[in-house]
Amino acid sequence: MSVAILALSARALLRGWRALVIAGLALIPVAVAVGQRVAGEAEPEDAYADLLGGLLIPTVTAFVALILAASAISDDRDDGTILQLVATTVSRTGIVAAKVLAAWASAMLALVPALIACAIVALGTEVTPAALLWPVAAVAATGLAYSGAFVWIALRTRRAIAVGAAYVLLWEGTLATFADGVDRLSVAAYGRAVAAEGVRGVDAPPVGAAVAALVLLAIAAAGVWLGTRALSRVELP
């Protein structure tokens, strides 16, 4: 993998309109946490668990990763840089892995501070290390899985954001959330399983945090592998 590709991609992803959109998305759960705190209608830990399992992990993390992962490929398609990349000595696997990690690292710069702010607002003085560390691990692992999957989708279609958004809204947001047993086929469900290790009340499948983290890492690795195949076969740019 080329560190230079990773660094240049990450720098490009956090410029212009994308930085504003990502910041706006990351602020949504913070604003919801503030509203919950002011309303005081639920116990702090319950409100925090609902925020993690219902908004931050399955929706905000997914859309932030989608925008960044799709842009990591579409930007290079649009300006022809991707042709230069595949002509270098860097392997196609290295190129795809660099794009996935660039999208993931950029997403974490927005999501982790938002998560910490949500915990502080929702829990106040009741914040514990477990209530921070496990959700951060969940967001990190889930974001990596989404980044791998969405980079692959971006290499297969120019409508990656539309396809990814349909997946998030129709599958993660509805079927995989409300249909019994289907949640094991959901990326976000495994993220919630990691978060549930440190936050009681997060709705998650009965899977241990270690197993859930391994599944998310496997999804990210599969995204890199499939992306490598797509980069070798797809007509560019």
N, C-alpha and C positions, 0 to 999 in steps of 0.2 A: 504494500500500500504506500502511496506517496503522501508524505506529510505535507508537502507543498500544495498538492491538490486539495487536501483537507482544509488547510489554513485559508487558501484563496477562496474556496467555496463557502466556508463559514463566514468570512468577511463580506462576501458579496450578498449572502442571504440576509444579513442584518442591516442592509441599507435601504433607504427609500421607503416606499409604501408598505413593504412587508414588515418592517420594524414597527410601524404604527399599527398594522393589523394584528400582529402577534402580541404587542403590548395591550391592545384593546381586549383581545381574547383572554389573556392572562389576568386582566383586571376584573373580568366578569365574576369568577368565584369569590374574589375579595369583596366586591360590591355586595354579593349575595350574603356573605358572612357578616358584613356590617349590618345589612338589613335584618338578618336573623337575630343578631345581638341586640339591636335596638328594640325589635319586637318582643324578644324574650319569651316566645311561645313554646320553645322546646328546651330541654336540658342541653347544656353546652356540648357534652360529648355526643349526644344523639344528633344534634345539628351538624357537628363536625363530621360524623360518620356519613350522614346523608349527603353532605357537600362533597366528600371524597368519592363515595360510591355512585352518586347520581349525576354529578356534574364534572368535577375536576378530572377524574381518571377516564371515564368513558367518552366524554364529549370534548372538553377543552384540550386535553392532551392529544386526542385523536386529530382534531382540526389543526392544531398548531403543527403537529408532525406532518400532516397531509400537505399543508401549504408549503412548508420548508422542503420536504422531500420532493414534491412535484417541481418546485422551483429550482432545486439543485440540478435537475435534468433539463427542464424546459429552457432555462437561461442559456445553457450550453448548446442546446439545439438551435435556439433562435439566432445566436451570434456565430454559430459554426465552430465553437471551441471544442465541441465533442469530437469532431473529426480530427482535430489536432491531438486530443488526448489519446484516442485509440491508435494514433500513428506513433506515439512515443513508446519507449521501452517498458513502461509501466503495464503490468498485466491488466486484463479487463477485470479480473477479480479485485485487484488493487484499486482500480478506478471506482468501481461500484461500492466497495467497502469505504473508500474515502468520502463518497457522496452520502452514504448512509450515516457515517459518523459526523460529518459536517452538519447534516440536518438535525441529528440527535443532539449534538453539543449546542447548537443554536437554540433548539427548543428548550433545553435545560436552563439556559441563561434566563429565559422568561418564566418557565414553569416553577422552578425551585423557589425563587423569591416569592412568587405568588402563593405557593403552598405554605411557606413559612408564615407569610402575612395572614393567610386564612386560619392557621393554627393559633396564632397569637390573638387574632380578633375573636375567634369562636370559643377558645378555651380560656383565654386570659391567664390568670395565675395558675390554672390547672394544667398548663402545658408540661408534658413530660418528654424525656428523650425518646421513648418508644413512640409517642404520638407524632413525633417529627421524623425520626429516622426510618421507620417502616413505610410511611407514606412517601417519603422521598425515594426510597428504594423502589416502591411500587411505580411511581411516576417515571423514574429513570428506566426501569425494565420495560414498562409498557410503551414509553416513548421510543425506545430502541426497536421494539418489535414493530410498531407502526411505521417507523422510519424505513426499516428494511422492506416491509410489504409495499409501502407507497412508492419507494424508489423503483421497485420492480414494476409496479403498475405504470409509473411514468415512462419507463422504457418501452412498455408495450403499447401505450396509447398517448396521444396528445391531449386527451380529455381526462387526464389523471385526477384533477380536482373534482370534476363532476362524478366520475366513477367512485372515487374515494368518499365523497360526501354522501352519495347514495348508500354506500356500504355502511358508513357510520350511522346515518339516520335511520335506514330501514332495517339493518341487522342489529348493530350494537344498541341502537336506541329503542328498538321495539321487540323484535322476535327473541333476540338473545337475552333480553332483560326480563320478559314476562312469560316466555314459554319454558315450562319445566324441562330440565335436562339439556336444553339447547345451549345453555350458558357455557358448557364445556367447549363449545366451538367458537367462543367469543374471546378476542384478545383482551378486552377490558376486564372480563371476568377473572382472568388470571392475575391481572393487576390488582383487582380488588382483593383477591386472596392474599396477596403479599401485604397490602395495607391492613387487612383484618388481623394480622399478627400483632399489630401494635395499637389498633383502634377498635375497641369493642363496638359492635353494632353495624359494621360495614357488611352489606349484603354480598356474600361471596359463595362460590361453590365449595363443597367440603374437600378442599385440596390444600395440602401444606404449603407454606410459603416457599420452601426450597424447591418443591416440585413445580410450583407455579412460576418461579423465577427461571427454572430450567426450560420450561415450555416457552416462555417469552424469548429467551435467548435462542432457542431452536427456531422460532419464527423469524427472528432477525437474521439468523444464519441462512435459513431457507430463502429469505428475500435476497440476500447477497448472491447465493448460488443461482437462483432463478434470474436475477438481474444480470449476472455474468452471461448466462445463456442468451438472454434477450439482447444484450449489447453485442454479442457475437453474430446474431442472426438478423436483427432489425435493420431496416433501411434507414440510414441517417443522412442528413439531420432530421 
